Amino acid sequence: MRERHFIDRRAAAALTLWMGFGLMTLAGQGCNLVGAGTYLIHGPAKDPALYTLPQKTIVVFIDDRANVMPRSRLVQQTALRATNELLKVARVVPAALDPSAITREAARESTGRLMAIDEIGRRAGAEVVIYAVPRKFSLADERGTVPSCILDVKVIDCETGERLWPGPMQYEYHALTVELAYKSPLRYEDERAIELQQKLADVTGLRLAQLFFAHEKNPLDAQVSD
């Protein structure tokens, strides 16, 4: 019996040594395995929402009075994409107005009396305005072909006129920068330039909406090439 126990102990020790060696081998080779396991457990990495919108009727108002975006159609496209993402795709809000509703109300302003954002929103029938001012919309800069857009963004309560986000102790606007990962030199043909502008407007609308819900990092829809 003593001999059998001795043999069992030796077998157990050998098994322990083999298992330890196996774990060391996996540790040496298996960063990918650990990463894959983490991905399976937690899913792809996500960026959190920067602000949680109230459960009210929203409208996206892109106020391009300076005509930074080359065509009004691009303004509308950006606002519609953001609205669709918030209402139908991510279902962040219970209701949303067509952006054209607030654009029409803003057009009623007179030169001598500019209306406040909350007033325009109320007249359009919204309770909350996601207000964005384009600061840049271009296909190239000193770096080369880099389709990019910058929006100054804030959220306004139409009933109180309060700026909900960024908060009162923060900057007045959140600067949203969108850049497309363009992989080819730009050929300055009208058709291709228009196509890139539309893509930039579409992705900008998506990024605008994503400020308000958790989303996967680096979505592939920002990749464009010939």
C-alpha positions as CSV (number, residue, x, y, z in Angstrom):
1,M,0.0,0.0,0.0
2,R,2.8,2.4,0.9
3,E,4.4,1.7,-2.5
4,R,1.1,2.4,-4.3
5,H,0.7,5.7,-2.5
6,F,4.2,6.6,-3.4
7,I,3.5,5.9,-7.1
8,D,0.3,7.9,-6.9
9,R,2.1,10.9,-5.4
10,R,4.7,10.7,-8.1
11,A,2.0,10.6,-10.8
12,A,0.2,13.6,-9.2
13,A,3.5,15.5,-9.1
14,A,4.2,14.8,-12.8
15,L,0.6,15.8,-13.7
16,T,1.0,19.1,-11.8
17,L,4.3,19.8,-13.5
18,W,2.8,19.1,-16.9
19,M,-0.1,21.3,-16.3
20,G,2.1,24.1,-15.0
21,F,4.3,23.8,-18.2
22,G,1.2,23.9,-20.3
23,L,0.0,27.1,-18.7
24,M,3.4,28.7,-19.0
25,T,3.4,27.8,-22.7
26,L,0.0,29.3,-23.2
27,A,1.1,32.4,-21.3
28,G,4.1,32.7,-23.5
29,Q,2.2,32.3,-26.7
30,G,-1.3,33.2,-25.9
31,C,-1.8,36.9,-25.7
32,N,-4.2,36.4,-28.6
33,L,-5.9,33.6,-26.8
34,V,-6.4,35.8,-23.7
35,G,-7.6,38.7,-25.9
36,A,-10.0,36.4,-27.8
37,G,-11.4,35.2,-24.5
38,T,-11.9,38.7,-23.3
39,Y,-13.6,39.6,-26.6
40,L,-16.0,36.6,-26.3
41,I,-16.9,37.5,-22.7
42,H,-17.2,41.2,-23.0
43,G,-17.7,41.9,-26.7
44,P,-15.9,44.5,-28.8
45,A,-14.6,47.6,-27.0
46,K,-17.0,50.4,-26.8
47,D,-17.0,54.2,-26.3
48,P,-19.6,55.3,-23.7
49,A,-22.2,57.9,-24.3
50,L,-21.0,61.4,-23.4
51,Y,-24.5,62.5,-22.4
52,T,-27.8,60.6,-21.8
53,L,-30.6,62.4,-23.6
54,P,-33.9,62.9,-21.7
55,Q,-36.8,60.8,-22.8
56,K,-38.5,63.6,-24.7
57,T,-39.1,64.6,-28.3
58,I,-35.9,65.8,-29.9
59,V,-34.9,67.6,-33.1
60,V,-31.4,67.8,-34.6
61,F,-30.7,71.4,-35.7
62,I,-27.5,71.9,-37.8
63,D,-27.2,75.7,-37.9
64,D,-25.0,76.4,-40.9
65,R,-25.5,80.2,-41.2
66,A,-21.9,80.7,-42.4
67,N,-22.4,78.1,-45.2
68,V,-19.4,76.0,-44.1
69,M,-20.9,73.0,-45.7
70,P,-21.0,73.5,-49.5
71,R,-24.6,72.5,-50.1
72,S,-27.7,72.7,-47.9
73,R,-28.5,69.1,-49.0
74,L,-25.4,68.0,-47.0
75,V,-26.7,69.8,-43.9
76,Q,-30.0,68.0,-44.2
77,Q,-28.3,64.6,-44.8
78,T,-26.2,65.0,-41.7
79,A,-29.2,65.9,-39.5
80,L,-31.3,63.1,-40.9
81,R,-28.6,60.4,-40.3
82,A,-28.2,61.6,-36.7
83,T,-32.0,61.6,-36.2
84,N,-32.4,58.1,-37.7
85,E,-29.6,56.7,-35.5
86,L,-31.1,58.1,-32.3
87,L,-34.7,57.2,-33.0
88,K,-34.8,54.0,-35.1
89,V,-31.4,52.3,-34.8
90,A,-30.2,52.9,-31.2
91,R,-33.7,53.8,-30.0
92,V,-32.2,56.4,-27.6
93,V,-35.3,58.7,-27.7
94,P,-39.0,58.0,-27.8
95,A,-39.7,60.6,-30.6
96,A,-37.9,62.9,-33.0
97,L,-38.9,65.5,-35.5
98,D,-37.9,65.7,-39.1
99,P,-34.9,68.2,-39.1
100,S,-36.6,70.2,-41.8
101,A,-39.2,71.3,-39.3
102,I,-36.7,73.3,-37.3
103,T,-34.9,74.5,-40.4
104,R,-38.2,76.0,-41.6
105,E,-38.7,77.8,-38.3
106,A,-35.2,79.1,-38.2
107,A,-35.8,80.6,-41.7
108,R,-38.6,82.8,-40.3
109,E,-36.1,84.8,-38.3
110,S,-35.8,88.5,-39.3
111,T,-32.4,90.2,-39.5
112,G,-33.3,92.5,-36.6
113,R,-34.5,89.7,-34.3
114,L,-32.7,86.4,-34.0
115,M,-34.6,83.8,-32.1
116,A,-33.2,81.8,-29.3
117,I,-32.5,78.1,-29.9
118,D,-35.2,77.0,-27.4
119,E,-37.8,79.3,-29.0
120,I,-37.1,77.9,-32.5
121,G,-37.3,74.4,-31.0
122,R,-40.7,75.1,-29.3
123,R,-42.1,76.5,-32.5
124,A,-41.1,73.4,-34.4
125,G,-42.7,71.2,-31.7
126,A,-39.6,69.8,-30.0
127,E,-38.8,69.5,-26.3
128,V,-35.1,69.1,-26.7
129,V,-32.8,70.5,-29.4
130,I,-29.5,68.9,-30.4
131,Y,-27.8,72.0,-31.8
132,A,-24.7,71.8,-33.9
133,V,-22.7,74.5,-35.7
134,P,-20.3,73.4,-38.5
135,R,-16.8,74.9,-38.1
136,K,-15.1,72.9,-40.8
137,F,-16.1,70.7,-43.8
138,S,-13.4,69.9,-46.2
139,L,-11.9,67.1,-48.3
140,A,-8.2,68.1,-47.9
141,D,-5.9,70.2,-45.8
142,E,-2.2,70.6,-45.2
143,R,-1.8,66.9,-44.6
144,G,-3.3,66.0,-48.0
145,T,-6.6,64.2,-48.7
146,V,-8.3,64.1,-45.3
147,P,-12.1,64.5,-45.5
148,S,-13.0,66.1,-42.2
149,C,-15.7,67.9,-40.4
150,I,-15.9,69.8,-37.1
151,L,-19.1,70.5,-35.3
152,D,-19.7,72.5,-32.1
153,V,-22.5,70.7,-30.3
154,K,-24.8,71.4,-27.4
155,V,-28.1,70.2,-26.1
156,I,-30.9,72.7,-25.2
157,D,-34.1,72.2,-23.2
158,C,-36.9,74.0,-25.1
159,E,-39.1,74.6,-22.1
160,T,-36.5,76.2,-19.8
161,G,-33.9,77.4,-22.3
162,E,-31.3,75.6,-20.2
163,R,-28.2,74.1,-21.7
164,L,-28.4,70.5,-20.7
165,W,-25.0,69.5,-22.2
166,P,-22.2,70.4,-21.8
167,G,-23.0,71.3,-18.3
168,P,-23.0,74.9,-16.9
169,M,-19.5,74.5,-15.5
170,Q,-18.1,73.2,-18.8
171,Y,-17.3,74.8,-22.2
172,E,-20.4,76.0,-24.0
173,Y,-19.9,73.5,-26.8
174,H,-18.5,70.1,-27.3
175,A,-16.2,70.0,-30.3
176,L,-16.9,66.9,-32.5
177,T,-14.2,66.1,-35.0
178,V,-14.8,63.6,-37.7
179,E,-12.2,62.4,-40.2
180,L,-12.5,59.7,-42.8
181,A,-9.7,57.2,-43.3
182,Y,-9.2,57.9,-47.0
183,K,-6.7,55.6,-48.6
184,S,-6.1,57.1,-52.1
185,P,-5.0,60.4,-53.5
186,L,-8.0,62.6,-54.2
187,R,-8.8,63.0,-57.9
188,Y,-10.4,66.4,-58.2
189,E,-13.3,65.3,-60.3
190,D,-16.7,66.7,-59.6
191,E,-18.4,63.3,-59.3
192,R,-15.8,61.9,-56.9
193,A,-15.7,65.1,-54.8
194,I,-19.5,65.0,-54.4
195,E,-19.4,61.4,-53.4
196,L,-16.8,62.1,-50.7
197,Q,-18.8,65.0,-49.4
198,Q,-21.9,62.8,-49.1
199,K,-19.9,60.1,-47.3
200,L,-18.5,62.7,-44.9
201,A,-21.9,64.2,-44.2
202,D,-23.3,60.7,-43.5
203,V,-20.5,59.6,-41.1
204,T,-20.7,63.0,-39.4
205,G,-24.4,62.4,-38.7
206,L,-23.6,59.0,-37.3
207,R,-20.8,60.4,-35.1
208,L,-23.1,63.2,-33.9
209,A,-25.7,60.6,-32.8
210,Q,-23.0,58.4,-31.2
211,L,-22.3,61.2,-28.7
212,F,-25.5,60.0,-27.0
213,F,-25.2,56.2,-26.8
214,A,-22.5,53.6,-26.2
215,H,-21.0,52.3,-29.5
216,E,-18.3,50.2,-30.9
217,K,-14.9,51.9,-31.4
218,N,-13.7,52.6,-34.9
219,P,-16.7,51.5,-37.0
220,L,-15.7,50.3,-40.4
221,D,-18.1,52.7,-42.2
222,A,-15.6,55.5,-41.8
223,Q,-13.2,53.7,-44.2
224,V,-13.4,55.0,-47.7
225,S,-11.2,54.3,-50.8
226,D,-11.3,54.1,-54.5
